[in-house]
């Protein structure tokens, strides 16, 4: 009986069959130089012993792995799983496997992920950087120097010559804040994410640009820096805003979870949303349609971002010497729901989304 706890090698198959390892290898790969009778013997024993090919070793021999490496900060929430769904859909269709790593928002883990993917001979690396990624980008420079295609998505560092697929976070924030202004809001606060990340920085800049475009002053006191992108931070932020001498009449949150925390605090103060206060946020998480009221949110096009990143990688793999990979910017979509319809006793969501 075969020992199912031990991985069988080609050498062991060859020894039991009385054949050379090269003959067994060619027999398993259906090479035309091997007779059908020998192929049948090789396959039968391989099946009996539960032989599994070592794909990494094969990749090292061929110089190709048909594997795409992906590094995400985390797989919490909806956005990054949606990106992964888009990546796997297109990669699988093109005959590639996907190897996913999580940095857990830690630059040390991110460096380890890069090393592991390079050692696995991946065809390319798609990465959204961690919150801990700073000015030390040597691990990404190493990828570039080795000639492995490197594509950033969503979050990207300031790395010369880098290729990326990102959302127009500036436009998404601008549209959300403009919508609040058109609803009659005049003191709009902002829950801001970490400003060393391009996504959070552009959302703050879009917020400021919308205020300026509509003749409203920018007040630094109305910007609350979120220590984390969770409900607790949203509750703390709204408690801070409620303590201001001049309270805001709306908040635009850089993430969806803090917006839920804001809703909880407003309810505890007896402040009605959207009749007395309006809320809009980034990240069209599924739960934004389950809150009361439902949350107006900017959709980040996660699945489309993943699909676009893989399609860009496929183009790079077929590149000519003069090929210059583009930086692709996706347009966001504002999903209008009741939470932002300021001042309306019976909010009716407009047909135009």
GISULNOR-V938638 format. One record per run of one state. SS is the DSSP state (helix for helix, strand for strand, loop for the rest). FROM is the first residue (numbers start at 1). TO is the last residue. If there is no record, write none. Layout:
# GISULNOR-V938638
((SS	FROM	TO) (SS	FROM	TO))
This chain:
# GISULNOR-V938638
((loop	1	9) (helix	10	17) (loop	18	20) (helix	21	28) (loop	29	35) (helix	36	48) (loop	49	54) (helix	55	62) (loop	63	66) (strand	67	72) (loop	73	78) (helix	79	93) (loop	94	96) (strand	97	102) (loop	103	106) (helix	107	119) (loop	120	123) (strand	124	127) (loop	128	137) (helix	138	145) (loop	146	148) (strand	149	153) (loop	154	162) (strand	163	167) (loop	168	168) (helix	169	182) (loop	183	187) (strand	188	192) (loop	193	197) (helix	198	213) (loop	214	219) (helix	220	222) (strand	223	225) (loop	226	230) (helix	231	242) (loop	243	249) (strand	250	253) (loop	254	255) (helix	256	268) (loop	269	272) (strand	273	273) (loop	274	276) (strand	277	282) (loop	283	285) (helix	286	289) (loop	290	295) (strand	296	299) (loop	300	301) (helix	302	317) (loop	318	327) (strand	328	330) (loop	331	332) (strand	333	335) (loop	336	337) (helix	338	340) (loop	341	353))
